């Protein structure tokens, strides 16, 4: 028996439906080294050539998401990621009916998860989170329902800006089946990869999401946070498989975290699968200036992770040096209509070869819809 799912928690006034051009086609095969032709232009403007251009936005440029106001967000080109990559409704009750919502469960992966849940309870008591009705899983044949965490919820679980990231349990799994982890990208929240989480809920694996500060924490720090959390779980579950479904910038965090764990010998005896969806594997030339921005500007949303997004950053050089052992399987999902990540460049193809990755093309997927399309592909191609 799986642990009963937690009640959905989300934030009101959040659009539940997005309007994208039709992007229904999903590739049913993929092969290593194959890449998709995507529109040119990385679209990420994490930094400018000089620190002076990292200005605070005008009132029209600033916006609030889920009650969290972003000031000076220099990554405006990723604004589309603020919307959930799915179309679904939230019914008044979970499948099976019932007047009473089940109590939120408290499975513990690590002590830090308990701390995260305690932080959640404090936030809930202070009115900083909002319960929402149950909903059905994105996939009709999956009964387990994972909670929905908005950005405000995520900030509550990690305890504020630039705080260490945590694994937060979502759905219980079968004994010995391992764990599946989802992680979102910049300007996003766990809700943005909900389709991947919903797919994971239909497997035998326990499901957790990695909550982290994608706006004001360095990727070097977030990857170490993730490695710490995953390492604790790996040590406590010898021989069990681990799967990570990562979107966009979350792919960079996951790559570095797994690389650290491999160097420490903690992946030995585990089968590991890393699914990277629309990953910016080669970084961005436009982000190179962020490394030279003065520390006084660190409060600007997006600058800190931007320091590790440059194509010439130390973080990028570390990624390019990664070579995984045979027990680590890597997939890269690319979107044919992705205007954020250009997967057609020789540098991108070289990165996939170094990682030994199978490349799956999602011809009509945009950067925002890619998690949903990847989840559908994974649903249709169970291992």
C-alpha positions as CSV (number, residue, x, y, z in Angstrom):
1,X,0.0,0.0,0.0
2,X,1.2,3.4,-0.8
3,X,1.1,6.2,1.7
4,X,-2.1,8.2,1.2
5,X,-1.4,11.3,-0.8
6,X,-1.2,14.7,0.8
7,X,-3.9,17.3,0.2
8,X,-3.2,19.7,-2.6
9,X,-1.8,23.0,-1.6
10,X,-1.7,25.8,-4.0
11,X,-2.1,29.5,-4.2
12,X,-5.3,31.3,-5.4
13,X,-5.5,33.4,-8.5
14,X,-3.1,31.1,-10.2
15,X,-3.9,30.4,-13.9
16,X,-4.7,26.8,-14.3
17,X,-4.8,26.9,-18.1
18,X,-2.2,28.2,-20.5
19,X,-2.6,29.0,-24.1
20,X,0.2,27.7,-26.3
21,X,0.2,26.9,-30.0
22,X,-0.7,23.3,-30.6
23,X,2.2,21.1,-29.5
24,X,0.7,17.7,-29.3
25,X,3.2,15.6,-31.2
26,X,5.5,13.4,-29.0
27,X,8.4,11.5,-30.4
28,X,8.1,7.8,-29.6
29,X,11.8,6.9,-30.2
30,X,15.1,8.6,-29.6
31,X,18.7,7.7,-30.1
32,X,22.0,9.0,-28.6
33,X,23.5,12.0,-30.3
34,X,20.3,13.0,-32.1
35,X,19.3,16.6,-31.6
36,X,16.3,18.8,-32.5
37,X,16.3,21.9,-34.5
38,X,15.2,24.7,-32.2
39,X,14.8,28.4,-32.9
40,X,18.0,30.3,-32.4
41,X,18.5,32.5,-29.3
42,X,18.9,31.4,-25.8
43,X,16.4,33.9,-24.4
44,X,18.0,33.9,-21.0
45,X,19.1,37.4,-19.9
46,X,20.4,36.6,-16.5
47,X,23.1,39.3,-16.8
48,X,24.2,42.2,-19.0
49,X,27.6,43.1,-20.2
50,X,28.1,45.5,-17.3
51,X,26.7,45.6,-13.8
52,X,25.1,48.9,-14.5
53,X,22.7,47.2,-16.8
54,X,21.4,45.0,-14.0
55,X,19.0,47.7,-13.1
56,X,15.8,47.4,-11.1
57,X,12.8,47.2,-13.4
58,X,10.1,49.8,-13.8
59,X,6.8,49.2,-12.1
60,X,5.4,47.8,-15.4
61,X,8.2,45.3,-15.6
62,X,8.0,44.1,-12.0
63,X,5.4,41.5,-11.2
64,X,4.2,39.4,-8.3
65,X,3.8,35.7,-8.6
66,X,1.9,33.8,-5.9
67,X,2.3,36.7,-3.5
68,X,6.1,36.8,-4.0
69,X,7.2,40.0,-5.7
70,X,10.2,39.8,-8.0
71,X,12.2,42.9,-8.0
72,X,14.8,43.5,-10.6
73,X,14.2,40.2,-12.4
74,X,16.8,40.2,-15.2
75,X,15.5,37.0,-16.6
76,X,12.4,38.4,-18.2
77,X,12.7,36.2,-21.3
78,X,11.8,33.2,-19.1
79,X,8.5,34.8,-17.9
80,X,6.6,32.1,-19.8
81,X,7.9,29.6,-17.2
82,X,5.8,31.3,-14.6
83,X,2.8,29.4,-15.8
84,X,2.2,25.8,-15.2
85,X,3.0,23.6,-18.2
86,X,-0.3,21.8,-18.2
87,X,-4.0,22.2,-18.7
88,X,-6.1,20.7,-15.9
89,X,-8.9,21.5,-13.5
90,X,-9.1,21.1,-9.8
91,X,-12.2,19.1,-8.9
92,X,-13.8,19.8,-5.5
93,X,-12.8,16.3,-4.2
94,X,-10.2,13.7,-4.9
95,X,-11.1,10.6,-6.8
96,X,-13.4,8.4,-4.9
97,X,-15.2,11.2,-3.3
98,X,-15.4,11.7,0.5
99,X,-16.2,14.8,2.5
100,X,-13.1,14.8,4.6
101,X,-9.7,15.6,3.2
102,X,-7.1,13.1,4.5
103,X,-4.6,14.5,7.0
104,X,-1.3,15.5,5.4
105,X,1.2,12.6,5.8
106,X,4.6,13.1,7.2
107,X,7.1,10.6,5.6
108,X,10.6,11.6,6.5
109,X,13.5,11.1,4.0
110,X,16.0,13.1,6.1
111,X,16.0,15.2,9.2
112,X,16.1,18.3,7.0
113,X,12.8,17.2,5.4
114,X,11.2,17.2,8.9
115,X,12.5,20.7,9.3
116,X,11.0,21.6,6.0
117,X,7.6,20.2,7.0
118,X,7.8,22.1,10.3
119,X,8.6,25.2,8.4
120,X,5.5,24.5,6.3
121,X,3.4,24.1,9.4
122,X,4.6,27.4,10.8
123,X,3.8,29.1,7.5
124,X,0.4,27.5,7.4
125,X,-0.3,28.7,11.0
126,X,0.7,32.2,10.0
127,X,-1.6,32.2,6.9
128,X,1.2,32.2,4.4
129,X,-0.1,29.1,2.6
130,X,-3.5,28.3,1.2
131,X,-5.1,24.9,1.1
132,X,-6.9,24.0,-2.1
133,X,-9.4,21.3,-3.1
134,X,-8.1,17.9,-4.2
135,X,-7.6,17.3,-7.9
136,X,-7.2,14.3,-10.1
137,X,-3.9,13.1,-11.4
138,X,-2.9,14.4,-14.9
139,X,-2.8,10.8,-16.1
140,X,-6.3,9.2,-16.0
141,X,-5.0,5.8,-15.0
142,X,-3.1,7.0,-12.0
143,X,-5.0,7.2,-8.7
144,X,-2.3,8.7,-6.5
145,X,-2.4,12.4,-6.3
146,X,0.7,14.4,-5.4
147,X,0.3,17.8,-3.7
148,X,0.8,21.0,-5.7
149,X,3.5,23.4,-4.4
150,X,3.4,26.9,-5.6
151,X,6.4,29.2,-5.4
152,X,5.1,30.8,-2.2
153,X,4.7,27.3,-0.7
154,X,8.3,26.4,-1.8
155,X,9.6,29.5,-0.1
156,X,7.8,28.5,3.0
157,X,9.4,25.1,3.1
158,X,12.9,26.3,2.6
159,X,12.5,29.1,5.0
160,X,13.3,32.2,2.9
161,X,15.7,33.6,0.4
162,X,19.1,31.9,-0.2
163,X,18.4,29.1,2.3
164,X,19.5,25.5,1.7
165,X,17.2,23.4,-0.6
166,X,15.3,20.4,0.7
167,X,13.8,17.2,-0.6
168,X,10.1,17.3,0.2
169,X,8.1,14.0,0.1
170,X,5.1,13.9,-2.1
171,X,3.8,10.4,-2.6
172,X,4.9,7.2,-0.8
173,X,6.3,4.2,-2.7
174,X,6.6,0.4,-2.5
175,X,9.4,-0.9,-0.2
176,X,12.6,-1.3,-2.1
177,X,11.3,0.5,-5.2
178,X,13.5,3.5,-4.8
179,X,12.8,7.2,-5.1
180,X,11.9,9.6,-8.0
181,X,12.7,13.3,-7.6
182,X,11.5,16.2,-9.6
183,X,13.2,19.6,-9.8
184,X,12.1,22.8,-11.7
185,X,14.1,25.5,-13.4
186,X,14.6,29.3,-13.0
187,X,11.6,31.5,-12.5
188,X,9.5,28.5,-11.7
189,X,8.2,26.4,-8.8
190,X,7.5,22.7,-8.2
191,X,4.1,23.4,-9.8
192,X,5.8,24.0,-13.1
193,X,6.9,20.3,-13.3
194,X,3.6,18.9,-11.9
195,X,3.1,16.7,-15.0
196,X,6.4,15.0,-14.2
197,X,5.4,14.6,-10.6
198,X,2.1,13.2,-11.6
199,X,3.8,10.6,-13.9
200,X,6.1,9.7,-11.0
201,X,3.1,9.1,-8.7
202,X,2.0,6.3,-11.0
203,X,5.2,4.4,-10.5
204,X,6.2,2.2,-7.6
205,X,8.8,4.6,-6.5
206,X,8.4,7.1,-3.7
207,X,8.1,10.6,-5.0
208,X,9.8,13.8,-3.7
209,X,10.4,17.2,-5.1
210,X,13.5,19.3,-4.5
211,X,12.6,22.7,-3.3
212,X,15.2,25.4,-3.7
213,X,15.7,29.1,-4.2
214,X,16.1,29.5,-8.0
215,X,16.4,33.3,-7.7
216,X,18.9,34.2,-5.0
217,X,21.1,31.1,-4.5
218,X,24.1,30.0,-6.4
219,X,23.8,26.8,-8.4
220,X,27.0,25.6,-6.8
221,X,25.2,25.9,-3.4
222,X,21.9,24.4,-4.7
223,X,23.7,21.4,-6.2
224,X,25.5,20.8,-3.0
225,X,22.2,21.0,-1.1
226,X,20.7,18.4,-3.5
227,X,23.8,16.2,-3.2
228,X,23.5,16.3,0.6
229,X,19.8,15.4,0.5
230,X,20.2,12.6,-2.1
231,X,23.3,11.3,-0.4
232,X,21.5,10.8,2.9
233,X,18.7,8.9,1.1
234,X,21.2,6.8,-0.9
235,X,23.0,5.8,2.3
236,X,19.8,4.8,4.0
237,X,18.5,2.8,1.0
238,X,21.4,0.7,-0.3
239,X,20.9,-0.8,-3.7
240,X,17.6,1.0,-4.4
241,X,17.2,2.9,-7.7
242,X,17.1,6.7,-8.0
243,X,15.4,8.6,-10.8
244,X,15.6,12.4,-11.3
245,X,13.3,14.3,-13.6
246,X,14.7,17.8,-14.1
247,X,13.5,20.8,-16.1
248,X,15.6,23.6,-17.5
249,X,18.1,25.0,-14.9
250,X,17.2,22.2,-12.6
251,X,19.1,19.9,-15.0
252,X,22.3,21.8,-14.3
253,X,21.8,21.5,-10.5
254,X,21.1,17.8,-10.9
255,X,24.1,17.1,-13.1
256,X,26.4,18.7,-10.6
257,X,24.8,17.0,-7.6
258,X,25.1,13.5,-9.2
259,X,28.7,14.2,-10.2
260,X,29.5,15.1,-6.6
261,X,27.8,11.9,-5.4
262,X,29.7,9.8,-7.9
263,X,33.0,11.3,-6.8
264,X,32.2,10.4,-3.3
265,X,31.4,6.8,-4.3
266,X,27.8,7.1,-3.1
267,X,26.2,6.1,-6.4
268,X,27.8,2.7,-6.3
269,X,25.3,-0.2,-6.1
270,X,22.5,2.1,-7.3
271,X,20.9,2.3,-10.7
272,X,20.4,6.0,-11.4
273,X,18.3,7.6,-14.2
274,X,18.5,11.3,-15.0
275,X,15.9,12.7,-17.3
276,X,16.7,16.3,-18.3
277,X,14.0,18.2,-20.0
278,X,14.9,21.3,-22.1
279,X,18.3,21.5,-20.3
280,X,20.6,24.5,-20.9
281,X,23.6,22.2,-21.1
282,X,26.0,24.7,-22.6
283,X,25.1,27.8,-20.6
284,X,24.5,31.2,-22.1
285,X,27.0,33.8,-23.4
286,X,24.8,36.6,-22.2
287,X,25.1,35.3,-18.6
288,X,28.9,35.6,-18.5
289,X,28.8,39.1,-17.3
290,X,27.0,38.1,-14.1
291,X,30.2,36.6,-12.8
292,X,31.7,40.1,-12.7
293,X,28.7,41.9,-11.1
294,X,29.6,43.4,-7.7
295,X,28.2,41.6,-4.6
296,X,26.2,44.7,-3.7
297,X,23.8,43.6,-6.5
298,X,23.3,40.1,-5.1
299,X,19.8,41.0,-4.0
300,X,18.7,41.2,-7.6
301,X,16.5,38.2,-8.5
302,X,18.3,35.9,-10.8
303,X,21.8,37.3,-10.4
304,X,23.1,34.7,-8.1
305,X,22.1,31.6,-10.1
306,X,23.1,33.6,-13.2
307,X,26.7,33.6,-12.1
308,X,26.7,29.8,-12.7
309,X,24.7,30.0,-16.0
310,X,27.4,31.6,-18.1
311,X,29.0,29.6,-21.0
312,X,32.4,30.5,-19.6
313,X,31.6,30.1,-15.9
314,X,33.5,27.7,-13.6
315,X,30.2,25.8,-13.1
316,X,29.9,25.3,-16.9
317,X,33.5,24.0,-17.1
318,X,32.7,21.5,-14.3
319,X,29.6,20.3,-16.2
320,X,31.7,19.8,-19.3
321,X,34.1,17.5,-17.4
322,X,31.4,15.2,-16.1
323,X,31.6,11.6,-17.3
324,X,29.2,9.2,-15.6
325,X,29.7,5.5,-14.9
326,X,27.7,2.8,-16.5
327,X,25.1,2.7,-13.7
328,X,23.9,6.2,-14.5
329,X,21.5,6.5,-17.5
330,X,20.9,9.9,-19.0
331,X,18.1,11.1,-21.3
332,X,17.8,14.6,-22.8
333,X,14.4,15.8,-24.0
334,X,14.6,18.6,-26.5
335,X,11.7,20.8,-27.7
336,X,11.4,21.6,-31.4
337,X,9.7,24.9,-30.5
338,X,12.0,25.8,-27.6
339,X,13.1,29.4,-27.9
340,X,15.1,29.3,-24.6
341,X,17.4,26.3,-25.2
342,X,19.0,25.8,-28.7
343,X,19.7,22.1,-28.9
344,X,20.9,22.3,-32.5
345,X,24.4,23.7,-31.7
346,X,27.6,21.6,-32.0
347,X,28.3,22.4,-28.3
348,X,25.0,21.0,-27.2
349,X,25.5,17.8,-29.2
350,X,29.0,17.4,-27.8
351,X,27.6,17.7,-24.2
352,X,25.1,15.0,-24.9
353,X,27.8,12.7,-26.2
354,X,30.0,13.3,-23.2
355,X,27.1,12.4,-20.9
356,X,26.3,9.3,-23.0
357,X,22.7,10.6,-23.3
358,X,19.8,9.3,-25.3
359,X,18.2,12.3,-27.0
360,X,14.5,12.4,-27.3
361,X,12.9,14.9,-29.6
362,X,9.6,16.5,-28.7
363,X,8.9,18.2,-32.0
364,X,6.2,20.6,-31.0
365,X,7.2,21.2,-27.4
366,X,8.0,24.7,-26.2
367,X,10.3,25.3,-23.2
368,X,7.2,25.7,-21.0
369,X,5.3,22.7,-22.3
370,X,8.3,20.4,-22.5
371,X,7.8,18.9,-18.9
372,X,4.3,17.9,-19.9
373,X,5.4,16.4,-23.2
374,X,8.3,14.6,-21.5
375,X,5.9,13.2,-18.9
376,X,3.6,11.9,-21.7
377,X,6.6,10.3,-23.4
378,X,7.7,8.6,-20.2
379,X,4.2,7.4,-19.5
380,X,4.0,5.8,-23.0
381,X,7.5,4.3,-22.7
382,X,7.8,2.5,-19.3
383,X,11.0,0.7,-18.8
